[in-house]
Amino acid sequence: MSDAKKTMSLDIDGFMDKVKKMEHGEKLDLSSDEDLSIAIMNLISIEEHLFFTANKTGKSSYYDLLYEVREIRKQLLKKIIKEYEGEVWCISKHLLASSMRLMEVGTKALTKGDKKEAEDLFKKSYDLYSLFWGLNMGVVNLGSSTKAGNSQASKMSDKIELISESTPAKSKGSVSVFDKLGAMVKKAIDCCIE
């Protein structure tokens, strides 16, 4: 496996073990946390709207509301993001915010009749949402640091090799990181709902 592929790999078997534990009520209920993540997305949007409203109206009392909403959002985000390193907390928040915004822009495109554009935006929204879960469930292995000068290692490949021994041979090969994450998140949510 090349350095670029080692930089970001997915541990399917480990992920499915976590899903099995979740089915038995251990650690994390992804179906409940999915609802919570959507609520957090909306709180981030409320923060943004309060910011713009404060500036458009000149009323600083909207900043006070922004502060209160932000505190609630931080408390709720801690329920999902239990462990993190570096800036994964902020990355996670921005992944949720970006996912929500792309979903909204996709909905507007759909309303205008641009189904192709809407579907592309919805796909990107779900990709970012899946990356959020991949990061916070320990499914994405970012590996060790590499030298900045190594151009091959510093470029993240959007293709990875399937690493699960249980994957049928004919389906082994390169697949999109986002497709893989999306499928795993869907499987986890389906498992938790049953």
C-alpha positions as CSV (number, residue, x, y, z in Angstrom):
1,M,0.0,0.0,0.0
2,S,1.4,3.4,-0.9
3,D,2.1,6.2,1.6
4,A,-0.8,8.1,0.3
5,K,-3.1,5.2,0.8
6,K,-1.7,4.5,4.3
7,T,-2.4,8.1,5.2
8,M,-6.1,7.5,5.3
9,S,-7.4,4.0,5.6
10,L,-10.6,2.5,7.0
11,D,-10.8,-0.4,9.4
12,I,-14.0,-2.1,8.3
13,D,-13.7,-5.1,10.7
14,G,-13.0,-2.8,13.6
15,F,-15.9,-0.5,12.6
16,M,-18.3,-3.5,12.4
17,D,-17.2,-4.6,15.8
18,K,-18.2,-1.2,17.2
19,V,-21.5,-1.5,15.4
20,K,-22.2,-4.8,17.1
21,K,-21.4,-3.3,20.5
22,M,-23.7,-0.4,19.7
23,E,-26.5,-2.9,18.9
24,H,-26.2,-4.2,22.5
25,G,-26.4,-0.7,24.0
26,E,-22.7,-0.2,24.6
27,K,-20.8,3.1,24.1
28,L,-22.9,4.8,21.4
29,D,-26.3,4.6,19.9
30,L,-25.7,6.0,16.4
31,S,-29.4,6.2,15.5
32,S,-29.9,8.6,18.5
33,D,-26.6,10.4,17.8
34,E,-27.6,10.9,14.2
35,D,-30.7,12.8,15.4
36,L,-28.4,14.7,17.8
37,S,-26.0,15.5,15.0
38,I,-28.8,17.0,12.9
39,A,-29.9,19.1,16.0
40,I,-26.3,20.3,16.3
41,M,-26.2,21.2,12.6
42,N,-29.3,23.4,13.2
43,L,-27.8,25.0,16.2
44,I,-24.7,26.0,14.1
45,S,-27.1,27.5,11.6
46,I,-28.9,29.4,14.4
47,E,-25.5,30.8,15.5
48,E,-24.9,32.0,12.0
49,H,-28.3,33.6,11.7
50,L,-27.9,35.3,15.0
51,F,-24.6,36.7,13.9
52,F,-26.0,38.1,10.7
53,T,-29.1,39.4,12.4
54,A,-27.0,41.3,15.0
55,N,-25.0,42.9,12.2
56,K,-28.0,43.7,10.0
57,T,-30.0,45.2,12.8
58,G,-27.2,46.7,14.9
59,K,-28.7,45.1,18.0
60,S,-26.0,43.5,20.1
61,S,-28.6,41.5,22.1
62,Y,-28.5,39.0,19.3
63,Y,-24.9,38.3,20.3
64,D,-26.1,37.4,23.8
65,L,-28.5,34.9,22.2
66,L,-25.7,33.6,20.0
67,Y,-23.5,33.0,23.1
68,E,-26.3,31.0,24.7
69,V,-27.0,28.9,21.6
70,R,-23.2,28.3,21.2
71,E,-23.0,27.0,24.8
72,I,-25.8,24.5,24.2
73,R,-24.2,23.4,20.9
74,K,-20.9,22.8,22.7
75,Q,-22.5,20.7,25.4
76,L,-24.4,18.6,22.8
77,L,-21.3,18.1,20.6
78,K,-19.5,16.7,23.6
79,K,-22.0,13.9,23.7
80,I,-20.9,12.8,20.3
81,I,-17.2,13.8,20.2
82,K,-15.8,12.1,23.3
83,E,-12.2,11.9,22.3
84,Y,-10.2,13.9,19.8
85,E,-6.8,15.1,18.9
86,G,-5.5,18.3,17.4
87,E,-8.3,20.2,15.8
88,V,-10.6,17.3,15.2
89,W,-13.2,19.1,17.4
90,C,-13.3,22.1,15.1
91,I,-13.0,20.0,12.0
92,S,-16.0,18.0,13.2
93,K,-18.1,21.1,13.8
94,H,-17.2,22.5,10.3
95,L,-18.0,19.1,8.7
96,L,-21.5,19.3,10.2
97,A,-21.9,22.9,9.3
98,S,-20.7,22.4,5.7
99,S,-22.9,19.3,5.3
100,M,-26.0,21.3,6.5
101,R,-25.2,24.2,4.1
102,L,-24.7,21.9,1.1
103,M,-28.0,20.2,2.0
104,E,-29.8,23.6,2.0
105,V,-28.2,24.7,-1.3
106,G,-29.1,21.3,-2.8
107,T,-32.7,21.8,-1.7
108,K,-32.8,25.2,-3.3
109,A,-31.4,23.8,-6.5
110,L,-34.1,21.1,-6.4
111,T,-36.8,23.7,-5.9
112,K,-35.5,25.5,-9.0
113,G,-35.7,22.3,-11.0
114,D,-32.0,21.6,-11.2
115,K,-32.2,18.0,-10.1
116,K,-28.6,17.1,-11.3
117,E,-27.1,19.9,-9.4
118,A,-29.2,19.1,-6.3
119,E,-28.1,15.4,-6.4
120,D,-24.5,16.4,-6.7
121,L,-24.8,18.8,-3.7
122,F,-26.7,16.2,-1.7
123,K,-24.0,13.6,-2.4
124,K,-21.3,16.1,-1.2
125,S,-23.3,16.9,1.9
126,Y,-23.6,13.2,2.8
127,D,-19.9,12.6,2.1
128,L,-19.0,15.3,4.6
129,Y,-21.5,14.0,7.1
130,S,-20.0,10.5,6.7
131,L,-16.5,11.9,7.2
132,F,-17.7,13.4,10.4
133,W,-18.8,10.0,11.7
134,G,-15.7,8.3,10.4
135,L,-13.5,10.7,12.3
136,N,-15.5,10.5,15.5
137,M,-15.9,6.7,15.6
138,G,-12.3,6.0,15.0
139,V,-12.9,4.5,11.6
140,V,-10.6,6.8,9.7
141,N,-7.0,6.0,10.4
142,L,-4.9,9.1,9.7
143,G,-1.7,7.3,10.4
144,S,1.5,8.9,11.5
145,S,2.8,12.3,10.4
146,T,4.8,12.7,7.2
147,K,7.3,15.2,6.0
148,A,5.7,18.2,4.3
149,G,8.2,18.0,1.5
150,N,7.0,14.5,0.4
151,S,4.5,15.5,-2.3
152,Q,3.1,11.9,-2.7
153,A,2.4,11.6,1.0
154,S,1.1,15.1,1.4
155,K,-1.6,14.6,-1.3
156,M,-4.5,12.6,0.2
157,S,-5.7,10.0,-2.3
158,D,-9.5,9.8,-2.7
159,K,-9.0,6.1,-3.4
160,I,-8.3,3.4,-0.8
161,E,-7.8,-0.3,-0.9
162,L,-10.4,-2.5,0.8
163,I,-8.7,-3.8,3.8
164,S,-11.3,-6.2,5.2
165,E,-10.5,-9.9,4.9
166,S,-14.2,-10.6,4.8
167,T,-14.7,-8.6,1.6
168,P,-15.4,-10.9,-1.4
169,A,-12.3,-11.0,-3.7
170,K,-14.3,-9.7,-6.7
171,S,-15.2,-6.5,-4.9
172,K,-11.7,-5.8,-3.6
173,G,-10.0,-2.9,-5.2
174,S,-10.1,0.9,-5.0
175,V,-13.2,2.7,-3.9
176,S,-13.9,6.2,-2.9
177,V,-13.2,7.0,0.8
178,F,-16.5,8.9,0.9
179,D,-18.5,6.0,-0.7
180,K,-16.9,3.6,1.8
181,L,-17.6,5.8,4.8
182,G,-21.2,6.5,3.6
183,A,-21.9,2.8,3.3
184,M,-20.5,2.1,6.8
185,V,-22.5,4.9,8.4
186,K,-25.6,3.6,6.7
187,K,-24.9,0.1,7.9
188,A,-24.3,1.3,11.5
189,I,-27.5,3.3,11.5
190,D,-29.5,0.4,10.0
191,C,-28.0,-1.9,12.6
192,C,-28.9,0.4,15.5
193,I,-32.5,0.9,14.3
194,E,-33.3,-2.8,14.1
